[in-house]
Structure formats: structure tokens, C-alpha cells
Amino acid sequence: MRKFTTPETILNDEQAIVLAKIYNSLSTLWDETEITYRFSNRRREALQMLLKDFNKQTGLNLTKYDMECEISRLRKLASNEKRQKFVCKRQNKIFKPSCKFYKHIAFLETDVSPYECPICEKLLSGTQQYKVHLASHDGSLPFKCHICGHGFKLVTNLTVHLRRHVHDYLYKCEMCDKPCATTTELRTHLRCHTGEKPYVCEICGKKYRSLADLTPHKLRHDKKPMCQCEICNKTFYMRKLLTKHMRVHSAVRDKLCSICKKGFTSNETLYQHMLIHSSEKKYACKICGKRFAQYAGLSGHVKSHGTTLIEISSKSVDLVQEDQE
């Protein structure tokens, strides 16, 4: 094993301990069981808070770059101690930390290499590599949501999934303010306004806004349901429909409105309900200017003008294209 060289620092041990304590309190930066751990925007906010609190407590004036270097140093120290632990374990020796303030950085060992497989004891150098290796033992998906247990092949898909759990969205529709987790989801949603349906069934010619909508339609042609209710044996061509169906059996309305305490079976219906309590009526009729708190209210209203939202949106798009020409 190569000799470990202690990284250079501009802090003394007492200041390093202060940094470690603040770092420990901001679990977004090191604890993957914290739901915002994978959100880059939340990590940036936590780093800014870390820098501000550290400079305030120590009287120093570290820059963002200085702070990143010091954090990197703490992580390297924790990684070295963790590596030495594994060496001692395999040589049946007692581990003695070499870092004077080891107890203050020990928490970082969950987030730094190496990672030991609990099944074959192989050491892996990265957390993603470790999870893929661990999943290879039983054929499961490597990146699992610690909230609902859903698994994913890619860590990026897990990140998007977690954002949906907490409604921490990065994108918003400019036409109706609906939040979206990804640019792909936003593009698909915009087709609700434009009426665009680029995905066509080769069998019957029916058109859909997304491939996700076309796929279950094709399954219906083949009469091959995707999933089945274990209680009543009802079949479904979309897994999300099965999930909604299962609430019928449980009748659990655990999504509560924080204002009137009315219960709902899904976050989607709760979100729509919450708009009723909002003083802001953000959905406006482009014909008469009347405003509505809910998208459904606007959709029903425009029918009184003898049209639909899709037709209005399509005309708007045509006008924009004419102007560009």
C-alpha cells in the first residue's frame, strides 16, 4: 500500500474540528439517506451555508475555493483512516487512528472510499461502482429509493425519482406554471398546450404525446397487461394505474391538506385541491381574461366560448410561427 501524504491545509486542528462539526450538521453533503443528498442545487446551498457559518465562528475569511480544498482534505483524511481500518481487520490487528481529530471526521466514512462488499469482501473505489457490484450478487437494481424501495439502473433516474417524492422540481411550464422534474418531462407536458402528438400507433394510427403513453396502448392491441392486482385480479396496462387502484382496497386518504385537513389518496389530487385555497388565480382565459385557481376550472370555462385549451394553444403556436416566418 502506498504511503499516505497528509494534504496541505491553512487551518489548525481546532479550526479543522469546527469545520468538521458544521459539515456533520449538514447531512445533505455526506449522508445519502438524506433525500436532498443527490440534489445539486441543495448541495450548493448547503456549501454556502457551511462557508458562512465557518467564517462566522472562526473569524476567518475563507473563499469558496479555500473551503472546497479544506473539505477535500477532511474527506481524504477520513478515507485514509477507513482504508487503515480494513487493513487492520484483514491482518487481525487493532486499529489506531493516525488523525488527531479522527472522532470528528469518522462520520464521513459512510461517504468516502473504499467500500467493502459485505458478501465477498471485495474493496471498491467508488460508491456507484460499489452499488453496481453489490447488486450483481442477487441481480437486483443497484440504485434504490430509501423511501419507497423502488430500484433504478442509473443513479440519475433515482435523483429524478427523489425530486418527485419531495416536489423539488427544477423546471416550470411558462404557460400554466406546472412544475416538472426534467427537461424531457417539460417538453412532453408542453404538448398538452400545443396539441402535438408525435408518437403514432402502427396498428390503428392513434397518436400520443409521449412514448410512455403509446407503449401501454400497444399492449392493449396485443392483449398483454403489464401488471395485475393480487387482491381482485384486475389487470392493468400501466403500473401507475395499478398503484392508484390499490388505494381503492386500502381506502387510505393519508395525503392531508395543511389548511382544511381534507384527505386525499394521492399527491396529485392533493396538489390540485391546494390550488383552491390559493388567493392567486394563475390560470387566465386568453379570450375574456377571467381567472381561475385550477387548470380544470379554466379548461371547463373556455368551452363556454366554443373552443378548448388545446385549440387556443395551437392557434398561439401558429401565430408565433407566422411571426418567425
N, C-alpha and C positions, 0 to 999 in steps of 0.2 A: 504494500500500500504506500502510495506517495505521501511524503511529509506535508502536513497541513501548514500553510503560511497564514498567520493571522492578518486579516485585511487592515489596511490603514484606516485611522479614524481621527476626527477632530474633537471627539468627546472624551471626557474622562469616565471612569467606571460609574460614578454617581449619576452623571448625565445620561449614560447609556441605560442605566436602570430606570430612570424617569421615562426615557423613550420607550423602553420595553413595557412598562406599566400602561402607558397610554395606548400603545399598539395592542396590548392584550385586551383592553376595554373596547376596541373597535373590531369586533368579530367579523365584520364584513371583509376585512383584509386578510384573514387567515383561516377562518372556520367554514369549511364547505357545507356544513349543515345549516349555516345561516343563509336564508333564501336569497339575500342580495349579494352573496359572495361572487356570483358569476355575472353580475350586472356592472359593466364598465363604468357607467355614469355614477352609480352609487359608490363604487370604489374610489373614483376621483374625488367625490365629495368627502369621503372618509379620510383620504390622504390630506386634503386641505384642512380638515378639522384637526388631524394629527399634528400637522406643521404649526398651526395656530396655537394649539394647546401647549405644545412642547416649548415654543419660543416664549410663551407667556409664563410658564412655570420655571424656566431656566434663566430667563433674561437674555438669552442668546438671540441671534437674528439669522438663523439658518435659511438658506434659499431652498426652493423646491428640489433643485438638483442635489444640494447637500443632504437633504432629508432622504431622498431616494438612495443615495450612497450609504447612509447610515442604516437604513432599513435592510439593504442588501447585505451589509456586514453582519447584522444580527441574525439574518437567515442563514448565512454561511457558517456562523459560529454554531447555530442550532443544528445544522446539517452535519457538521463535523462531530459534534457530541453524539448525535444519533448513530452515525457510522461507527464510532468507537464502541457504542453500546452493543451493536451487532457483532463486532469483532470479539468483545469480551464474552458475549453469550456463546459464541461458537468455540471459544477457547476455554470455556468454563472458568473465566476469571471474573473478579469483582470489578464492576465499572466505577471509575473515579473520574468525575468531570474535570476537565482542564480549564474551563472558563470560570472565572471568579464569581460571576453572577449568573451561573447556569440555571438556578431555580427560577430566575426571572424570564428566561427565554425558552424554558422547557416546553411551554405551550405550543411553540412553533413547530415542534417535531411532527405534528399531525399534517403539516402543510409543506414540509421540505423533504427532499430525498436523503437517503434511499428508502424505498418502500419494500417491505418483506412480504412475500406471498405466504399466507397462513397455512396453505396446503402443501406446497413443495419447498418453501423457504427460499425461493429464488429472490434475489435483490433486483429491483427495478429502479431506474434513474429518474422517472417522471411519473406524475400522478395519473395521466391519461394512459401511458404505457402500462402502468400497474393495473388499472381497472380493466383494460382490454385483456391483459394476461389472466387476471383473476376470473373473468367471465369465460375464458376459454376452457376452464376446468369443467364447467357444467353446461356450456352452450347458451348461457343467458346473455341478455343485452348488457353492455358494460356500464352505461351511464343511467343511473336510476334516480327518480324523483323521491326524495326522502319524505315527501308529504303524502303522495298517493301510491308510490311504488311503481309507477309506470316507467318502463325502460326504453332507452334510445341507443341507436348505433353511434350517433355523433353527439359530442358534448354541446355543439351549437344548437341542436334541436332541443336538448334539455334546458338550455338557457331560455329559449323562447317559451317553452312549456312553463317554466317557473315564473316568467313575467306574467303569464296568463293567470297563474294562481293568485298573484297579488295585484293584478291590474296595473302593473308598472309598464306602461306602453311608451314607445319612443316616437311613434308616428300618429298623425291625426288627419282625418279626411277634411279637406278645406271646404267641402260643400255641406257636410252635416255634423262635423266635429267628432265622428265616431273614432275611438282610439284603436290602433292596430299594432300588433307586436312586431311585424316585419314589413319590409317594402313589398314583398310578394303578396302578403295579405292585404295591404293597402291597395295595390293595383287590382286585385280581384274584387275588393269592395267597390272601387270606383266604377266598375262595370254595372253596379246596381243603378248608378246615376246615368251612365251613358247608354245602357241597354245593350252593350257589346256582349256577344256570346260566341267566342271563337272556337269552342270545343263542340264538335258535331258527332252525333252517333252515326256510325257507318251503316247501321241496320235500318233505322227509321227516320234519320235525318233531324231528330230533335237536337236543339242547341242548348249549351250550358255555359255559364260564366267561368267555371273552373274545372280542371281535370278531376278534382275531388268530388264534384257533383256528377260528372259523366260516368265515373267508374261504377258507382252503385246502380246507375241506370242500366249499364251493360250487364251487370249481374242479374238484373230482373229479366232481361231478354233470355239469359241462359238458365234462369230459374235456379240460381245458386246463391242462397242467402249467405251473408258473411258471418252472422252470429245468431244465437238462439237463447231465449230466456230459459233458465234452468227451472223456473217455478211453473210457468204456464205453457212453455214450449213454443211461444210465439217467435217467429223468425224475423230477422231484420237484415237489410242490405247495407246499413251503415251502423258502425259501432256506437256512435254518439246517440243514435236513436234507441239503442238497447239501454244505454246508460240512463236516458231520460225515462224510458219505460219502467226501469227498475224502481224508480221513485214512486210509481203507482202502487207497487206492492208494499213499500215501506211507509208511504204517506208521510214522510218526514219533511216538514217545512222548516228547515234549520237555517235558512238564509233570511235573517231578520232585518227589517227596515229600522235604522237607528232613530228615526223620527217617530213613526207611529207603531212600531213593533210588529207590523204585519209580517207573516212568514211566507216564504216562497221556496220552491223546490230547487231552483237553480239561480246562479249568479246573474244569468242573462235576464230573467224575469224581474229579479230584484233591481237590477240596473235601470230597466225601463220604468219600473214603479217609482224609483227615486226621483226621476225627472219631474214627476207630478208635484213634488214638494219644492222644486226649484223655482225661485222667483224669476229666473231667466227663461224666457221663451225663445230659444235659439233657432227654432225651425220656422222660417218665414215663407209665406206664399209669394212667389215671384209675380203673380198676376194681380192680387189685390193688397198684398202687404200684411195680411193678417198673420199673427204669430202663434206658435204652438209650443208647448213644453215637450211633447213627444213627437217622434218621427211618424208614428202611426196616426196621430191626430192630423198632421199635415197631409199625409197620404190620403186619408179619407176626405179631407176638405177639398183638395184640388179636383176631386171627382165631381164636385158641385159646379165646377167650371167646365165640365165636359171633357176633361183630359186626365192624364196620370202623371206622376212624378217622372217616370221613365221617358214619356213623350216630351215633357218640358225640358229635361236634361239633354235629350237627344237634339232638340232644337238649339239649345245653348251651344252644344258642341259644334253643330253645323255652322252657326254664326261665327264662332271662333275660327273655324277652318276657312270660311269665306274671307274673313279679315286677313288671314295669313296669306291667302292667295292674292 
